[in-house]
Amino acid sequence: MPATVAGPDFLALQVKDVPAAAAFFEEHLGLRRAPASPPGAVVFATGPIPFAVREPLPGTDLDGDATPGLGVALWLRTDDAAQLHQQLTEAGVPVLSPLRESPFGPTFSFLGPEGYRLTVHGG
């Protein structure tokens, strides 16, 4: 029988400033660090899939004109999208779309560290 893939098992954003990106996810989204992270990365205790910010892999140029993560949709789950929308707005985080209903509950997008577009849903 051929090998198959069960689905995503780990997600990481490559960033130039790991400490600043980690602080953003801790301060604005309430993520908590996992007990251990490899060098050059901060892994968060998220589930069911671990999430991290990490230094760019060799050959990755984050200084180009392209938008980071262009073509990839990263959705994060929350218990209260409306409250998070308000918190991010009040904190001055650029919110890219208004809170709206979707098949996955209330949803909106915002600008994360280093220009990544992130979408939140739930609650």
N, CA, C and O atoms as CSV, one atom per row, in Angstrom:
chain,resi,resn,atom,element,x,y,z
A,1,MET,N,N,0.847,-1.179,0.000
A,1,MET,CA,C,0.000,0.000,0.000
A,1,MET,C,C,0.894,1.244,0.000
A,1,MET,O,O,1.862,1.294,0.758
A,2,PRO,N,N,0.591,2.258,-0.838
A,2,PRO,CA,C,1.414,3.468,-0.879
A,2,PRO,C,C,1.251,4.294,0.397
A,2,PRO,O,O,0.217,4.239,1.064
A,3,ALA,N,N,2.290,5.057,0.719
A,3,ALA,CA,C,2.236,5.964,1.873
A,3,ALA,C,C,1.260,7.095,1.580
A,3,ALA,O,O,1.143,7.543,0.439
A,4,THR,N,N,0.566,7.551,2.604
A,4,THR,CA,C,-0.376,8.665,2.474
A,4,THR,C,C,-0.092,9.693,3.553
A,4,THR,O,O,0.648,9.424,4.500
A,5,VAL,N,N,-0.669,10.847,3.411
A,5,VAL,CA,C,-0.548,11.927,4.387
A,5,VAL,C,C,-1.882,12.084,5.093
A,5,VAL,O,O,-2.927,12.117,4.443
A,6,ALA,N,N,-1.860,12.181,6.411
A,6,ALA,CA,C,-3.084,12.324,7.199
A,6,ALA,C,C,-3.593,13.759,7.228
A,6,ALA,O,O,-4.784,13.987,7.438
A,7,GLY,N,N,-2.707,14.725,7.019
A,7,GLY,CA,C,-3.092,16.131,7.053
A,7,GLY,C,C,-2.000,16.961,7.692
A,7,GLY,O,O,-0.945,16.429,8.039
A,8,PRO,N,N,-2.232,18.263,7.857
A,8,PRO,CA,C,-1.211,19.114,8.466
A,8,PRO,C,C,-0.853,18.640,9.869
A,8,PRO,O,O,-1.715,18.201,10.629
A,9,ASP,N,N,0.426,18.734,10.198
A,9,ASP,CA,C,0.905,18.273,11.498
A,9,ASP,C,C,1.654,19.362,12.255
A,9,ASP,O,O,1.846,19.253,13.466
A,10,PHE,N,N,2.080,20.417,11.552
A,10,PHE,CA,C,2.832,21.495,12.179
A,10,PHE,C,C,2.773,22.693,11.256
A,10,PHE,O,O,2.935,22.542,10.045
A,11,LEU,N,N,2.542,23.890,11.799
A,11,LEU,CA,C,2.519,25.122,11.013
A,11,LEU,C,C,3.496,26.115,11.602
A,11,LEU,O,O,3.571,26.274,12.820
A,12,ALA,N,N,4.248,26.785,10.739
A,12,ALA,CA,C,5.186,27.810,11.206
A,12,ALA,C,C,5.220,28.962,10.212
A,12,ALA,O,O,5.181,28.754,8.999
A,13,LEU,N,N,5.292,30.176,10.741
A,13,LEU,CA,C,5.518,31.357,9.914
A,13,LEU,C,C,6.995,31.694,9.989
A,13,LEU,O,O,7.565,31.780,11.076
A,14,GLN,N,N,7.617,31.884,8.828
A,14,GLN,CA,C,9.004,32.313,8.802
A,14,GLN,C,C,9.026,33.836,8.901
A,14,GLN,O,O,8.366,34.527,8.125
A,15,VAL,N,N,9.787,34.348,9.857
A,15,VAL,CA,C,9.825,35.783,10.116
A,15,VAL,C,C,11.262,36.239,10.325
A,15,VAL,O,O,12.131,35.451,10.697
A,16,LYS,N,N,11.500,37.534,10.077
A,16,LYS,CA,C,12.829,38.099,10.297
A,16,LYS,C,C,13.081,38.365,11.778
A,16,LYS,O,O,14.214,38.239,12.244
A,17,ASP,N,N,12.043,38.730,12.517
A,17,ASP,CA,C,12.184,39.085,13.925
A,17,ASP,C,C,11.343,38.125,14.772
A,17,ASP,O,O,10.179,38.399,15.066
A,18,VAL,N,N,11.948,36.998,15.160
A,18,VAL,CA,C,11.241,35.968,15.917
A,18,VAL,C,C,10.730,36.498,17.255
A,18,VAL,O,O,9.565,36.268,17.580
A,19,PRO,N,N,11.552,37.203,18.053
A,19,PRO,CA,C,11.029,37.695,19.339
A,19,PRO,C,C,9.813,38.624,19.185
A,19,PRO,O,O,8.859,38.525,19.957
A,20,ALA,N,N,9.842,39.516,18.202
A,20,ALA,CA,C,8.707,40.432,18.003
A,20,ALA,C,C,7.467,39.671,17.543
A,20,ALA,O,O,6.362,39.951,18.007
A,21,ALA,N,N,7.639,38.719,16.642
A,21,ALA,CA,C,6.498,37.939,16.171
A,21,ALA,C,C,5.912,37.101,17.307
A,21,ALA,O,O,4.692,37.009,17.449
A,22,ALA,N,N,6.774,36.495,18.110
A,22,ALA,CA,C,6.294,35.701,19.247
A,22,ALA,C,C,5.535,36.589,20.226
A,22,ALA,O,O,4.487,36.194,20.738
A,23,ALA,N,N,6.054,37.774,20.488
A,23,ALA,CA,C,5.377,38.703,21.400
A,23,ALA,C,C,4.002,39.090,20.866
A,23,ALA,O,O,3.050,39.198,21.639
A,24,PHE,N,N,3.885,39.301,19.549
A,24,PHE,CA,C,2.592,39.632,18.956
A,24,PHE,C,C,1.578,38.537,19.253
A,24,PHE,O,O,0.472,38.829,19.709
A,25,PHE,N,N,1.933,37.294,19.004
A,25,PHE,CA,C,0.994,36.192,19.206
A,25,PHE,C,C,0.673,35.979,20.686
A,25,PHE,O,O,-0.432,35.555,21.025
A,26,GLU,N,N,1.615,36.266,21.553
A,26,GLU,CA,C,1.353,36.144,22.990
A,26,GLU,C,C,0.470,37.292,23.485
A,26,GLU,O,O,-0.526,37.063,24.171
A,27,GLU,N,N,0.837,38.518,23.136
A,27,GLU,CA,C,0.150,39.698,23.661
A,27,GLU,C,C,-1.235,39.903,23.058
A,27,GLU,O,O,-2.177,40.239,23.776
A,28,HIS,N,N,-1.368,39.706,21.754
A,28,HIS,CA,C,-2.631,40.025,21.090
A,28,HIS,C,C,-3.575,38.841,20.946
A,28,HIS,O,O,-4.790,39.028,20.893
A,29,LEU,N,N,-3.035,37.622,20.882
A,29,LEU,CA,C,-3.894,36.463,20.670
A,29,LEU,C,C,-3.899,35.503,21.853
A,29,LEU,O,O,-4.651,34.528,21.854
A,30,GLY,N,N,-3.074,35.767,22.853
A,30,GLY,CA,C,-3.084,34.950,24.061
A,30,GLY,C,C,-2.436,33.579,23.920
A,30,GLY,O,O,-2.655,32.709,24.763
A,31,LEU,N,N,-1.639,33.368,22.865
A,31,LEU,CA,C,-0.962,32.077,22.731
A,31,LEU,C,C,0.109,31.942,23.816
A,31,LEU,O,O,0.709,32.928,24.245
A,32,ARG,N,N,0.329,30.712,24.243
A,32,ARG,CA,C,1.340,30.419,25.269
A,32,ARG,C,C,2.420,29.548,24.660
A,32,ARG,O,O,2.142,28.674,23.839
A,33,ARG,N,N,3.659,29.796,25.072
A,33,ARG,CA,C,4.782,29.029,24.549
A,33,ARG,C,C,4.743,27.581,25.024
A,33,ARG,O,O,4.355,27.290,26.155
A,34,ALA,N,N,5.152,26.688,24.141
A,34,ALA,CA,C,5.322,25.284,24.505
A,34,ALA,C,C,6.539,25.175,25.415
A,34,ALA,O,O,7.375,26.079,25.424
A,35,PRO,N,N,6.663,24.090,26.184
A,35,PRO,CA,C,7.798,23.944,27.102
A,35,PRO,C,C,9.167,23.946,26.405
A,35,PRO,O,O,10.169,24.315,27.017
A,36,ALA,N,N,9.213,23.540,25.139
A,36,ALA,CA,C,10.503,23.493,24.436
A,36,ALA,C,C,10.317,23.962,23.001
A,36,ALA,O,O,9.281,23.725,22.380
A,37,SER,N,N,11.346,24.634,22.487
A,37,SER,CA,C,11.375,25.078,21.095
A,37,SER,C,C,12.770,24.840,20.552
A,37,SER,O,O,13.742,24.916,21.303
A,38,PRO,N,N,12.891,24.554,19.261
A,38,PRO,CA,C,14.218,24.396,18.687
A,38,PRO,C,C,14.908,25.750,18.547
A,38,PRO,O,O,14.244,26.785,18.609
A,39,PRO,N,N,16.216,25.761,18.362
A,39,PRO,CA,C,16.928,27.032,18.172
A,39,PRO,C,C,16.340,27.818,16.994
A,39,PRO,O,O,16.017,27.244,15.954
A,40,GLY,N,N,16.206,29.131,17.170
A,40,GLY,CA,C,15.708,29.991,16.104
A,40,GLY,C,C,14.208,29.974,15.924
A,40,GLY,O,O,13.701,30.477,14.922
A,41,ALA,N,N,13.483,29.401,16.882
A,41,ALA,CA,C,12.025,29.316,16.755
A,41,ALA,C,C,11.364,29.453,18.115
A,41,ALA,O,O,11.981,29.208,19.151
A,42,VAL,N,N,10.097,29.850,18.093
A,42,VAL,CA,C,9.245,29.815,19.271
A,42,VAL,C,C,8.025,28.990,18.892
A,42,VAL,O,O,7.271,29.358,17.992
A,43,VAL,N,N,7.838,27.875,19.582
A,43,VAL,CA,C,6.690,27.002,19.362
A,43,VAL,C,C,5.654,27.310,20.433
A,43,VAL,O,O,5.985,27.475,21.607
A,44,PHE,N,N,4.394,27.386,20.010
A,44,PHE,CA,C,3.307,27.659,20.943
A,44,PHE,C,C,2.562,26.368,21.261
A,44,PHE,O,O,2.529,25.436,20.458
A,45,ALA,N,N,1.972,26.336,22.437
A,45,ALA,CA,C,1.205,25.170,22.884
A,45,ALA,C,C,-0.208,25.275,22.322
A,45,ALA,O,O,-1.149,25.589,23.051
A,46,THR,N,N,-0.353,25.014,21.037
A,46,THR,CA,C,-1.645,25.071,20.366
A,46,THR,C,C,-2.076,23.659,19.997
A,46,THR,O,O,-1.247,22.756,19.888
A,47,GLY,N,N,-3.365,23.478,19.808
A,47,GLY,CA,C,-3.849,22.162,19.431
A,47,GLY,C,C,-5.060,22.277,18.550
A,47,GLY,O,O,-5.784,23.268,18.648
A,48,PRO,N,N,-5.309,21.341,17.719
A,48,PRO,CA,C,-4.615,20.061,17.659
A,48,PRO,C,C,-3.281,20.117,16.906
A,48,PRO,O,O,-2.540,19.134,16.900
A,49,ILE,N,N,-2.968,21.243,16.276
A,49,ILE,CA,C,-1.739,21.345,15.482
A,49,ILE,C,C,-0.812,22.367,16.113
A,49,ILE,O,O,-1.231,23.499,16.357
A,50,PRO,N,N,0.443,22.004,16.386
A,50,PRO,CA,C,1.397,22.977,16.914
A,50,PRO,C,C,1.643,24.105,15.902
A,50,PRO,O,O,1.615,23.890,14.690
A,51,PHE,N,N,1.882,25.299,16.427
A,51,PHE,CA,C,2.122,26.494,15.614
A,51,PHE,C,C,3.385,27.164,16.133
A,51,PHE,O,O,3.642,27.169,17.337
A,52,ALA,N,N,4.179,27.733,15.218
A,52,ALA,CA,C,5.433,28.382,15.617
A,52,ALA,C,C,5.736,29.572,14.727
A,52,ALA,O,O,5.184,29.716,13.636
A,53,VAL,N,N,6.623,30.414,15.216
A,53,VAL,CA,C,7.304,31.409,14.389
A,53,VAL,C,C,8.773,31.010,14.408
A,53,VAL,O,O,9.295,30.580,15.437
A,54,ARG,N,N,9.430,31.154,13.272
A,54,ARG,CA,C,10.810,30.688,13.182
A,54,ARG,C,C,11.612,31.562,12.228
A,54,ARG,O,O,11.059,32.273,11.388
A,55,GLU,N,N,12.935,31.490,12.382
A,55,GLU,CA,C,13.820,32.169,11.456
A,55,GLU,C,C,13.609,31.585,10.065
A,55,GLU,O,O,13.228,30.421,9.935
A,56,PRO,N,N,13.851,32.375,9.027
A,56,PRO,CA,C,13.683,31.850,7.667
A,56,PRO,C,C,14.625,30.672,7.396
A,56,PRO,O,O,15.772,30.648,7.842
A,57,LEU,N,N,14.106,29.713,6.663
A,57,LEU,CA,C,14.922,28.587,6.239
A,57,LEU,C,C,15.922,29.060,5.188
A,57,LEU,O,O,15.661,30.042,4.493
A,58,PRO,N,N,17.052,28.385,5.060
A,58,PRO,CA,C,18.028,28.779,4.028
A,58,PRO,C,C,17.366,28.858,2.653
A,58,PRO,O,O,16.605,27.974,2.261
A,59,GLY,N,N,17.674,29.933,1.933
A,59,GLY,CA,C,17.108,30.132,0.606
A,59,GLY,C,C,15.801,30.892,0.597
A,59,GLY,O,O,15.261,31.165,-0.475
A,60,THR,N,N,15.270,31.247,1.774
A,60,THR,CA,C,14.025,32.008,1.854
A,60,THR,C,C,14.357,33.484,1.951
A,60,THR,O,O,15.068,33.903,2.865
A,61,ASP,N,N,13.848,34.279,1.013
A,61,ASP,CA,C,14.100,35.717,0.983
A,61,ASP,C,C,12.834,36.451,1.417
A,61,ASP,O,O,11.874,36.556,0.654
A,62,LEU,N,N,12.844,36.954,2.643
A,62,LEU,CA,C,11.687,37.700,3.144
A,62,LEU,C,C,11.805,39.200,2.871
A,62,LEU,O,O,10.940,39.975,3.278
A,63,ASP,N,N,12.878,39.614,2.180
A,63,ASP,CA,C,13.072,41.027,1.902
A,63,ASP,C,C,12.512,41.456,0.557
A,63,ASP,O,O,12.549,42.643,0.235
A,64,GLY,N,N,11.993,40.524,-0.240
A,64,GLY,CA,C,11.431,40.854,-1.547
A,64,GLY,C,C,10.166,41.671,-1.410
A,64,GLY,O,O,9.729,41.969,-0.299
A,65,ASP,N,N,9.579,42.034,-2.534
A,65,ASP,CA,C,8.362,42.857,-2.544
A,65,ASP,C,C,7.096,42.040,-2.324
A,65,ASP,O,O,6.035,42.620,-2.092
A,66,ALA,N,N,7.171,40.727,-2.388
A,66,ALA,CA,C,5.973,39.893,-2.263
A,66,ALA,C,C,5.405,39.955,-0.847
A,66,ALA,O,O,6.141,40.159,0.119
A,67,THR,N,N,4.117,39.780,-0.738
A,67,THR,CA,C,3.449,39.711,0.556
A,67,THR,C,C,3.773,38.366,1.190
A,67,THR,O,O,3.621,37.336,0.535
A,68,PRO,N,N,4.216,38.342,2.453
A,68,PRO,CA,C,4.517,37.054,3.091
A,68,PRO,C,C,3.302,36.133,3.096
A,68,PRO,O,O,2.192,36.557,3.419
A,69,GLY,N,N,3.520,34.884,2.739
A,69,GLY,CA,C,2.444,33.904,2.778
A,69,GLY,C,C,1.425,34.040,1.665
A,69,GLY,O,O,0.367,33.415,1.725
A,70,LEU,N,N,1.718,34.846,0.645
A,70,LEU,CA,C,0.773,35.054,-0.442
A,70,LEU,C,C,0.347,33.707,-1.013
A,70,LEU,O,O,1.186,32.893,-1.400
A,71,GLY,N,N,-0.945,33.483,-1.061
A,71,GLY,CA,C,-1.479,32.238,-1.597
A,71,GLY,C,C,-1.793,31.205,-0.530
A,71,GLY,O,O,-2.384,30.169,-0.836
A,72,VAL,N,N,-1.414,31.460,0.711
A,72,VAL,CA,C,-1.703,30.527,1.803
A,72,VAL,C,C,-2.714,31.191,2.722
A,72,VAL,O,O,-2.549,32.352,3.096
A,73,ALA,N,N,-3.749,30.467,3.084
A,73,ALA,CA,C,-4.765,30.982,4.004
A,73,ALA,C,C,-4.552,30.324,5.365
A,73,ALA,O,O,-4.697,29.109,5.500
A,74,LEU,N,N,-4.213,31.112,6.357
A,74,LEU,CA,C,-4.023,30.604,7.714
A,74,LEU,C,C,-5.184,31.095,8.575
A,74,LEU,O,O,-5.327,32.292,8.824
A,75,TRP,N,N,-6.009,30.148,9.025
A,75,TRP,CA,C,-7.171,30.447,9.853
A,75,TRP,C,C,-6.884,29.998,11.274
A,75,TRP,O,O,-6.371,28.903,11.501
A,76,LEU,N,N,-7.223,30.859,12.229
A,76,LEU,CA,C,-7.051,30.564,13.644
A,76,LEU,C,C,-8.434,30.515,14.291
A,76,LEU,O,O,-9.309,31.308,13.945
A,77,ARG,N,N,-8.633,29.597,15.220
A,77,ARG,CA,C,-9.920,29.435,15.906
A,77,ARG,C,C,-9.905,30.215,17.224
A,77,ARG,O,O,-8.898,30.236,17.932
A,78,THR,N,N,-11.036,30.856,17.545
A,78,THR,CA,C,-11.193,31.571,18.804
A,78,THR,C,C,-12.561,31.247,19.395
A,78,THR,O,O,-13.464,30.799,18.688
A,79,ASP,N,N,-12.700,31.474,20.681
A,79,ASP,CA,C,-13.994,31.283,21.331
A,79,ASP,C,C,-14.904,32.482,21.140
A,79,ASP,O,O,-16.120,32.361,21.285
A,80,ASP,N,N,-14.332,33.656,20.813
A,80,ASP,CA,C,-15.142,34.869,20.708
A,80,ASP,C,C,-14.532,35.804,19.671
A,80,ASP,O,O,-13.724,36.669,20.008
A,81,ALA,N,N,-14.919,35.630,18.413
A,81,ALA,CA,C,-14.368,36.445,17.332
A,81,ALA,C,C,-14.703,37.919,17.502
A,81,ALA,O,O,-13.871,38.777,17.205
A,82,ALA,N,N,-15.900,38.227,17.973
A,82,ALA,CA,C,-16.295,39.627,18.137
A,82,ALA,C,C,-15.420,40.323,19.180
A,82,ALA,O,O,-14.972,41.448,18.963
A,83,GLN,N,N,-15.177,39.660,20.305
A,83,GLN,CA,C,-14.343,40.264,21.337
A,83,GLN,C,C,-12.907,40.418,20.850
A,83,GLN,O,O,-12.278,41.446,21.106
A,84,LEU,N,N,-12.378,39.414,20.153
A,84,LEU,CA,C,-11.016,39.507,19.633
A,84,LEU,C,C,-10.902,40.611,18.593
A,84,LEU,O,O,-9.897,41.321,18.551
A,85,HIS,N,N,-11.925,40.762,17.749
A,85,HIS,CA,C,-11.947,41.848,16.765
A,85,HIS,C,C,-11.824,43.195,17.471
A,85,HIS,O,O,-11.049,44.055,17.054
A,86,GLN,N,N,-12.596,43.370,18.543
A,86,GLN,CA,C,-12.562,44.617,19.303
A,86,GLN,C,C,-11.196,44.822,19.961
A,86,GLN,O,O,-10.650,45.925,19.920
A,87,GLN,N,N,-10.643,43.770,20.566
A,87,GLN,CA,C,-9.338,43.868,21.231
A,87,GLN,C,C,-8.244,44.268,20.241
A,87,GLN,O,O,-7.433,45.146,20.535
A,88,LEU,N,N,-8.219,43.632,19.079
A,88,LEU,CA,C,-7.190,43.944,18.091
A,88,LEU,C,C,-7.353,45.361,17.563
A,88,LEU,O,O,-6.370,46.078,17.375
A,89,THR,N,N,-8.603,45.765,17.324
A,89,THR,CA,C,-8.867,47.125,16.848
A,89,THR,C,C,-8.382,48.148,17.876
A,89,THR,O,O,-7.709,49.116,17.524
A,90,GLU,N,N,-8.723,47.932,19.137
A,90,GLU,CA,C,-8.312,48.853,20.196
A,90,GLU,C,C,-6.804,48.878,20.392
A,90,GLU,O,O,-6.253,49.894,20.815
A,91,ALA,N,N,-6.129,47.775,20.092
A,91,ALA,CA,C,-4.675,47.706,20.232
A,91,ALA,C,C,-3.949,48.285,19.015
A,91,ALA,O,O,-2.720,48.336,18.985
A,92,GLY,N,N,-4.715,48.718,18.018
A,92,GLY,CA,C,-4.104,49.322,16.835
A,92,GLY,C,C,-3.606,48.310,15.808
A,92,GLY,O,O,-2.877,48.679,14.887
A,93,VAL,N,N,-3.987,47.045,15.948
A,93,VAL,CA,C,-3.618,46.038,14.959
A,93,VAL,C,C,-4.465,46.279,13.709
A,93,VAL,O,O,-5.684,46.408,13.821
A,94,PRO,N,N,-3.857,46.342,12.525
A,94,PRO,CA,C,-4.648,46.576,11.321
A,94,PRO,C,C,-5.633,45.427,11.050
A,94,PRO,O,O,-5.227,44.293,10.796
A,95,VAL,N,N,-6.923,45.743,11.108
A,95,VAL,CA,C,-7.970,44.777,10.807
A,95,VAL,C,C,-8.338,44.975,9.340
A,95,VAL,O,O,-8.699,46.076,8.925
A,96,LEU,N,N,-8.242,43.899,8.558
A,96,LEU,CA,C,-8.380,43.989,7.108
A,96,LEU,C,C,-9.786,43.756,6.595
A,96,LEU,O,O,-10.103,44.127,5.465
A,97,SER,N,N,-10.634,43.144,7.414
A,97,SER,CA,C,-12.018,42.925,6.990
A,97,SER,C,C,-12.925,43.035,8.208
A,97,SER,O,O,-12.517,42.732,9.329
A,98,PRO,N,N,-14.155,43.472,7.977
A,98,PRO,CA,C,-15.090,43.576,9.107
A,98,PRO,C,C,-15.503,42.194,9.589
A,98,PRO,O,O,-15.386,41.207,8.863
A,99,LEU,N,N,-15.973,42.139,10.793
A,99,LEU,CA,C,-16.531,40.906,11.347
A,99,LEU,C,C,-17.770,40.545,10.533
A,99,LEU,O,O,-18.658,41.375,10.339
A,100,ARG,N,N,-17.822,39.310,10.063
A,100,ARG,CA,C,-18.964,38.878,9.254
A,100,ARG,C,C,-19.247,37.412,9.534
A,100,ARG,O,O,-18.384,36.686,10.028
A,101,GLU,N,N,-20.453,36.986,9.217
A,101,GLU,CA,C,-20.834,35.589,9.400
A,101,GLU,C,C,-20.286,34.758,8.246
A,101,GLU,O,O,-20.221,35.212,7.104
A,102,SER,N,N,-19.894,33.537,8.573
A,102,SER,CA,C,-19.406,32.592,7.574
A,102,SER,C,C,-19.904,31.205,7.960
A,102,SER,O,O,-20.477,31.041,9.037
A,103,PRO,N,N,-19.703,30.210,7.114
A,103,PRO,CA,C,-20.086,28.850,7.492
A,103,PRO,C,C,-19.342,28.336,8.722
A,103,PRO,O,O,-19.736,27.331,9.313
A,104,PHE,N,N,-18.266,29.026,9.110
A,104,PHE,CA,C,-17.450,28.613,10.252
A,104,PHE,C,C,-17.666,29.499,11.471
A,104,PHE,O,O,-16.876,29.459,12.414
A,105,GLY,N,N,-18.728,30.297,11.458
A,105,GLY,CA,C,-18.998,31.235,12.533
A,105,GLY,C,C,-18.514,32.621,12.166
A,105,GLY,O,O,-18.083,32.843,11.035
A,106,PRO,N,N,-18.576,33.562,13.103
A,106,PRO,CA,C,-18.092,34.908,12.829
A,106,PRO,C,C,-16.622,34.864,12.432
A,106,PRO,O,O,-15.851,34.082,12.989
A,107,THR,N,N,-16.231,35.696,11.474
A,107,THR,CA,C,-14.857,35.681,10.983
A,107,THR,C,C,-14.397,37.077,10.585
A,107,THR,O,O,-15.213,37.931,10.238
A,108,PHE,N,N,-13.094,37.305,10.636
A,108,PHE,CA,C,-12.482,38.533,10.133
A,108,PHE,C,C,-11.001,38.263,9.894
A,108,PHE,O,O,-10.452,37.279,10.389
A,109,SER,N,N,-10.364,39.143,9.134
A,109,SER,CA,C,-8.933,39.022,8.861
A,109,SER,C,C,-8.203,40.242,9.397
A,109,SER,O,O,-8.758,41.339,9.469
A,110,PHE,N,N,-6.955,40.030,9.769
A,110,PHE,CA,C,-6.120,41.111,10.281
A,110,PHE,C,C,-4.692,40.903,9.820
A,110,PHE,O,O,-4.326,39.830,9.341
A,111,LEU,N,N,-3.884,41.953,9.972
A,111,LEU,CA,C,-2.487,41.911,9.572
A,111,LEU,C,C,-1.641,41.495,10.764
A,111,LEU,O,O,-1.590,42.193,11.776
A,112,GLY,N,N,-0.981,40.356,10.637
A,112,GLY,CA,C,-0.120,39.846,11.696
A,112,GLY,C,C,1.310,40.317,11.521
A,112,GLY,O,O,1.578,41.220,10.730
A,113,PRO,N,N,2.233,39.707,12.260
A,113,PRO,CA,C,3.635,40.105,12.190
A,113,PRO,C,C,4.176,40.047,10.762
A,113,PRO,O,O,3.904,39.104,10.018
A,114,GLU,N,N,4.934,41.053,10.401
A,114,GLU,CA,C,5.673,41.132,9.141
A,114,GLU,C,C,4.796,41.008,7.903
A,114,GLU,O,O,5.262,40.579,6.848
A,115,GLY,N,N,3.515,41.388,8.033
A,115,GLY,CA,C,2.638,41.463,6.874
A,115,GLY,C,C,1.838,40.219,6.568
A,115,GLY,O,O,1.163,40.168,5.540
A,116,TYR,N,N,1.889,39.206,7.427
A,116,TYR,CA,C,1.070,38.029,7.181
A,116,TYR,C,C,-0.400,38.349,7.391
A,116,TYR,O,O,-0.774,38.965,8.389
A,117,ARG,N,N,-1.235,37.927,6.443
A,117,ARG,CA,C,-2.683,38.097,6.572
A,117,ARG,C,C,-3.213,36.862,7.319
A,117,ARG,O,O,-3.016,35.733,6.869
A,118,LEU,N,N,-3.879,37.079,8.450
A,118,LEU,CA,C,-4.407,36.004,9.270
A,118,LEU,C,C,-5.914,36.154,9.399
A,118,LEU,O,O,-6.426,37.272,9.461
A,119,THR,N,N,-6.623,35.044,9.439
A,119,THR,CA,C,-8.077,35.057,9.565
A,119,THR,C,C,-8.450,34.325,10.851
A,119,THR,O,O,-7.873,33.287,11.176
A,120,VAL,N,N,-9.409,34.870,11.567
A,120,VAL,CA,C,-9.900,34.285,12.813
A,120,VAL,C,C,-11.371,33.932,12.621
A,120,VAL,O,O,-12.108,34.651,11.945
A,121,HIS,N,N,-11.791,32.824,13.219
A,121,HIS,CA,C,-13.205,32.451,13.157
A,121,HIS,C,C,-13.615,31.778,14.458
A,121,HIS,O,O,-12.783,31.241,15.190
A,122,GLY,N,N,-14.918,31.817,14.730
A,122,GLY,CA,C,-15.482,31.102,15.866
A,122,GLY,C,C,-16.135,32.001,16.878
A,122,GLY,O,O,-15.896,33.207,16.937
A,123,GLY,N,N,-16.979,31.362,17.682
A,123,GLY,CA,C,-17.620,32.055,18.787
A,123,GLY,C,C,-18.728,32.886,18.352
A,123,GLY,O,O,-19.371,33.537,19.175
